[in-house]
Amino acid sequence: AKKAAQEEKRQAALAEKQRIAEEKKQAQLEAKKKAEEEKAARAAKAKQASKPKAEAAPVAPVKSRSPTISLFGLGGGDDKVAPAPAPPAPKVTKKQPPAPAKKQAPRGVPTLSGWKLNGDGSISGSISGSPSFRDGERVTTSQIANGRIESGSVVKTGSGSQYFLG
C-alpha cells in the first residue's frame, strides 16, 4: 500500500510537470504568434507609409466658348443660347504639416549658436541674450557640469552659468 501511494504521488508529480510544461509551451506559442502579428502590423504600416499618396489629376483649363445657337426650330422658333459651362472645381492642394517648432531659450538664459564641444568639456559659440556680452560675440564657457549637450537643451557650467544650446 505504501508503494502504491508513493507511485501515485510520483504519477501526480509527473502529471503536474507535464501540465506546467504544456502551459509554458502554449504561452510561448501565443507570445510568438503575438510577435508575428505585431511584426506584420508594423510591416503593413511601413508599407502604407512608403506608398506615395495619389495626387489629384491636374484639371485642364476650360477655354471660354462662345454661346451655342440651337439649329432646331429654324422655322420661326426662338433662338436659344445654351448656358455657359460650370466653372471647374477648385484645385485641391495637399496641406503640408506644420514644421516642428524650434525650442526657444527659457527667459533669462542666453543662447549659444553655432556651438561646438571642446576637448576640455567647455563649449564655444556665438552668444545672444546675455547682459554681459554683445549679441554675436564668440565666447567659451567653463566646463559643462549638468545637462545634455545637444541642440535645444539647457546646460549648466561648473561656475553655475546656464546656456541654451541653439
N, C-alpha and C positions, 0 to 999 in steps of 0.2 A: 504494500500500500504506500509505503514511504517512497519507493522508487517511482511509482505511478504519479505521485504528487510532484516529485521533482521533474519527471518527464513532462508533466502538464505545465509546470512553471516554465520550463525551457521552451516548450512549444509556444506558450503565450508570449514569452520574451522575443522569440524569433518572429512571431506574427506581428508584434509591435514594431520591431526593427523593419520588417518588410513594409508595414503601413507607413512608417516615417519616411523610408526611402522612396516609396511611391509618391508621397506628398511632396517631397523635395523635387522629385523628377517632374511632377505636374507644375510646381512653382517655376522651375527652370524653363519648362516649355512655354508657360504663359509669359514669363519675362522675355523670352526670345521672340515670341510672337508679337508682343507689345513693341519691342525694339524694332522689329521689322516693319510694323505698321507705322511707327514714328519716322523711320528712315524713308519709307515710301511717301509719307505725307510731306516730309522735307523736300524730297526729290520732286514731287509734283509742284510744290510751292516754288521751288527754284526754277523749274521748267516754265511755269506760268510767268514768273518774274522776268525770265530771259526772253520771252516772246515779245517781239516788237508790237506795240499797240497799233491797231489798224487806224490809220488816219482817214479822215473824211476825204472822199474823192473831190478834187477841185471842181467847182462848178464853172462851166463855161459861161462867159458873159453873154447875155442875150442882147442881140443887136436890135435897136429900135426899128420897128417896121411901120410902114405906112398903113393906114386903115384899109381893110378889105371891103370891097363892094360886092354885094351879092348879085349874081347874074340871073338868079331865078326871078321870075315875075317880071321879065323885061317888058311885058305888055302893059305898062302903065302903073305897076305897083310902086311902093315906096322903096327907095334905095336905103338899105340898112347898113350901118357901119358896125363891123364886128368889134367887140370890146377889146381893149389892149390886153396883152397877156399879163398875168400876175407877175409882180416883181419877184426875182429869185429869192429863195430863202436865205437868211443871213448865214454867213460862213461861221461854222463853229470852230473855235480855236481851242487847243488844249492848254489849260492853265498850268503854269509851272508852279510846283510847290515853293513856298517862300524859302529863301536861303536861311540856313541856321543863323540865328542871331549871334554876333560875336560877343563874347563875355566882356564886360566892362570892369574897370578897376573900381573897387569899393571907394566910397567917398573918403578923401584924405590920404589915399595910398597912391604914391607916384607910380607911373608906368615905365617899364624898361622895354623899348622896342629894338628890334634888330639885335637881340641879345645873344650872347654865347657863354657857355660854361667854361671857365678857365681851369687849368690843371690843379690849382690850389683850392678849388671849391668856391671861388668867388665868381661873380657874373659881371660881364662888361656889356654895355649897351647905351643907347640914346635915352635920356630920361625926359619925362614930361610930367607936369602936375606936381612938381616939387617946389616948396618955398625956398629951398636952399640953392637950387640950380636953375639955369635958364633952360627952357624947353629946347630939346635937340642936342644938349650938351652931352658929350661922351663921358660916362662915369664907370668906375669899377667898384663893386660892393665889397664888403668884407665877406668872409666865408659864410655860406648859407648853413643855418642851423636847423631850420624847420621848413616843411612844405615840399611839395612835389615840384621838381624843376622841369616844368613843361608849360607850353603856352596856355594862357587862360587861368593860371593859378597864382596865388599869392605866396611869396616866400618871405622868411624872416631871417635876418642875418644874426650872427653871434652877438653883435652890438645892440640888437633889438630893432633895427630898422626893418620896415616892411616894403616890399616892392611887388607890383603886379607885373607878371611877365606877359607882354602883349605880342 
